[in-house]
């Protein structure tokens, strides 16, 4: 009982404004019947337990908004989310119950998915954690095997609200959709994963890879507040980084041979 136990253990001794604060209050109030002490301002210093709780509340609230993107949350969309919780995250009975409660509460609140994204960016300065939220939104969007127009619109737009580079959309679309475009397009996506460009030197490319690999190492991600049920997705991110680096290095080797 990781993130749930951590959240309860933290006592929910604080609350802040904005959509995440409202969602946190609605969840705690509806689940445990306990109030929260409100702090002034919208920022709070989060320890690991607090970061886990904020991650969970933000993620499932944003999933509710994505499901509602076409105007109504259908039974099929609810089943899709429940399937994702059970099959991809493998949450226990108690965690599953609370994840669904957060989802249900967010369906009818006054905020948009972009409001949640903007506040999460403000609260969580670590880019790896923000990219992990984006990756999980992609995972759910593709849970039924295809990316629908309303989902694509959200995933394209929300990169800026999360403070992420817009090219990440193409990189993750290629990964989750298993679509093979041109070699040039795939290579561009590999550069996007590493935050580099074709002009990046070999030395700087290796440094970028090492920096990303260290940043997304599952142990380090866990220390930042990613619940253990989500660690498989951190491992997937590590694989993407390694694949991107190896593909770029191999391409550069081939190009060097042609020139010589």
C-alpha positions in Angstrom: 0.0 0.0 0.0 2.5 2.6 -1.2 1.1 5.9 -2.3 -2.1 5.5 -0.4 -0.3 4.6 2.8 2.2 7.4 2.3 -0.5 10.0 1.7 -2.5 8.9 4.8 0.7 8.7 6.8 1.6 12.3 5.8 -1.6 13.3 7.5 -2.6 15.7 4.7 -1.5 18.5 7.0 -1.6 21.1 4.2 -3.6 22.2 1.3 -3.0 24.8 -1.5 -5.3 26.4 -4.0 -5.9 25.7 -7.6 -7.2 22.6 -9.3 -4.9 20.1 -7.6 -5.7 21.6 -4.2 -9.4 21.3 -4.9 -9.0 17.7 -6.1 -6.9 16.8 -3.1 -9.6 18.3 -0.8 -12.4 16.5 -2.6 -10.7 13.2 -2.5 -9.7 13.4 1.2 -13.2 14.7 2.2 -15.1 12.1 0.2 -12.8 9.2 1.1 -11.9 9.9 4.7 -14.2 12.6 5.9 -11.3 14.8 7.1 -10.7 18.4 6.4 -7.4 20.0 5.4 -5.6 23.0 6.8 -5.2 25.6 4.0 -1.9 27.4 3.6 -1.7 30.7 1.8 -0.4 30.8 -1.8 -0.4 28.1 -4.4 3.1 26.7 -3.7 4.2 24.1 -1.2 7.5 22.3 -0.4 6.8 18.7 -1.1 8.6 15.8 0.5 8.6 12.4 -1.1 5.2 11.3 0.4 3.6 14.6 -0.6 5.1 14.3 -4.1 3.5 10.9 -4.5 0.1 12.1 -3.4 0.3 15.1 -5.7 1.3 12.9 -8.6 -1.6 10.5 -8.1 -4.2 13.2 -7.7 -2.9 15.1 -10.7 -2.7 12.1 -13.0 -6.2 10.6 -12.3 -7.8 14.1 -12.4 -6.2 14.7 -15.8 -7.3 11.3 -17.0 -10.9 12.2 -16.1 -10.5 15.4 -18.2 -9.1 13.5 -21.1 -12.0 10.9 -21.0 -14.4 13.9 -21.0 -12.7 15.6 -24.0 -15.5 14.7 -26.4 -18.2 16.1 -24.0 -19.2 13.0 -22.0 -17.4 10.2 -20.2 -18.8 7.1 -21.7 -19.1 3.7 -20.0 -16.4 2.4 -22.5 -14.0 5.1 -21.4 -14.6 4.3 -17.7 -13.9 0.7 -18.5 -10.8 1.6 -20.3 -9.4 3.6 -17.3 -10.3 0.7 -15.0 -8.5 -1.7 -17.3 -5.5 0.6 -17.3 -5.5 0.7 -13.5 -5.9 -3.1 -13.2 -3.7 -4.3 -16.1 -1.0 -1.6 -16.5 -0.6 -0.3 -13.0 -1.8 -3.4 -11.1 -3.1 -1.4 -8.2 -4.4 -3.2 -5.2 -8.1 -3.1 -4.2 -7.7 -0.1 -1.9 -5.5 1.9 -4.2 -7.8 1.2 -7.1 -10.8 2.4 -5.1 -9.1 5.7 -4.3 -7.8 6.2 -7.9 -11.4 5.8 -9.2 -12.7 8.2 -6.5 -10.2 10.9 -7.7 -11.2 10.3 -11.3 -14.9 10.6 -10.5 -14.5 13.8 -8.4 -12.5 15.4 -11.2 -15.2 14.6 -13.9 -17.4 17.4 -12.6 -15.1 20.0 -11.2 -14.7 23.4 -12.9 -11.1 23.0 -14.1 -9.6 21.9 -17.4 -6.9 19.4 -18.0 -4.6 22.3 -19.0 -5.3 24.0 -15.6 -4.0 20.8 -13.9 -1.0 20.6 -16.1 0.0 24.3 -15.5 -0.3 23.9 -11.7 1.7 20.6 -11.7 4.4 22.3 -13.7 4.5 25.1 -11.1 4.6 22.6 -8.1 6.9 20.1 -9.6 10.0 21.6 -11.1 11.6 18.2 -12.0 11.1 17.6 -15.7 11.4 13.9 -15.4 8.3 13.7 -13.2 6.4 16.0 -15.6 7.4 13.8 -18.6 6.2 10.8 -16.6 2.7 12.3 -16.3 2.8 12.9 -20.1 3.9 9.4 -20.8 1.1 8.0 -18.7 -1.5 10.1 -20.5 -0.2 8.6 -23.7 -0.4 5.1 -22.3 -4.0 5.6 -21.5 -4.8 7.3 -24.8 -3.4 4.2 -26.6 -4.9 1.7 -24.2 -7.6 0.9 -26.8 -5.1 0.5 -29.6 -5.6 3.9 -31.3 -5.3 7.6 -30.7 -8.6 9.4 -31.1 -8.8 13.0 -32.4 -9.8 14.6 -29.1 -7.0 12.7 -27.3 -4.5 13.8 -30.0 -5.5 17.4 -29.6 -4.9 17.3 -25.9 -1.6 15.5 -26.1 -0.3 18.0 -28.7 -1.4 21.1 -26.8 -0.6 20.0 -23.2 3.2 19.8 -23.8 3.6 23.6 -23.4 1.4 23.6 -20.2 3.6 20.9 -18.7 6.7 22.7 -19.8 7.9 20.0 -22.2 9.3 20.3 -25.7 6.6 19.9 -28.4 8.6 17.3 -30.3 7.9 14.8 -27.4 4.5 14.3 -28.9 5.9 12.8 -32.1 8.5 10.7 -30.1 5.8 9.1 -27.9 3.3 8.8 -30.7 5.9 6.7 -32.6 6.7 4.6 -29.5 3.1 3.9 -28.4 1.6 3.7 -31.9 4.4 1.6 -33.3 4.2 3.6 -36.5 7.3 3.5 -38.7 7.8 6.8 -40.5 10.8 7.8 -42.6 14.3 7.3 -41.2 14.7 11.1 -41.0 11.5 11.4 -39.0 12.4 8.6 -36.6 15.9 10.1 -36.1 14.4 13.5 -35.3 12.3 11.9 -32.7 15.3 10.1 -31.2 17.0 13.5 -30.9 13.9 14.9 -29.2 14.0 12.1 -26.6 17.5 13.2 -25.6 16.8 16.9 -26.0 19.5 17.2 -28.7 19.7 18.1 -32.4 21.8 16.9 -35.3 24.2 19.7 -34.7 25.0 18.3 -31.2 28.6 17.1 -31.1 29.3 13.4 -30.3 30.8 14.5 -26.9 27.7 16.5 -26.0 25.4 13.8 -27.2 27.0 11.3 -24.9 26.8 13.8 -22.0 23.1 14.3 -22.8 22.5 10.6 -22.8 24.3 10.1 -19.5 22.4 13.0 -17.9 19.0 11.7 -19.1 19.8 8.1 -18.1 20.8 9.3 -14.6 17.7 11.5 -14.4 15.3 8.7 -15.4 16.9 5.8 -13.6 14.1 4.0 -11.8 15.7 4.3 -8.4 16.1 8.1 -8.8 12.6 8.5 -10.1 11.3 6.6 -7.1 13.2 8.9 -4.8 11.5 11.9 -6.5 8.0 10.6 -5.6 6.9 8.1 -8.3 4.8 5.4 -6.6 6.1 1.8 -7.0 3.1 0.8 -9.1 4.3 3.2 -11.8 7.9 2.1 -11.9 7.4 0.0 -15.1 6.8 3.2 -16.9 10.0 4.7 -15.6 11.8 1.6 -16.9 10.1 2.1 -20.3 11.3 5.7 -20.3 14.9 4.4 -19.7 14.6 2.0 -22.6 13.4 4.9 -24.9 16.5 6.9 -23.9 18.9 4.0 -24.6 17.2 3.2 -27.9 17.4 6.8 -29.0 21.1 7.2 -28.1 22.1 3.9 -29.8 20.1 4.7 -32.9 21.7 8.1 -33.3 25.2 6.7 -32.7 24.7 4.0 -35.3 23.4 6.5 -37.8 26.4 8.8 -37.3 28.7 5.8 -37.8 27.1 5.0 -41.1 27.2 8.6 -42.2 30.9 8.8 -41.3 31.7 5.8 -43.4 29.9 7.3 -46.4 31.9 10.5 -46.1 35.2 8.7 -45.8 
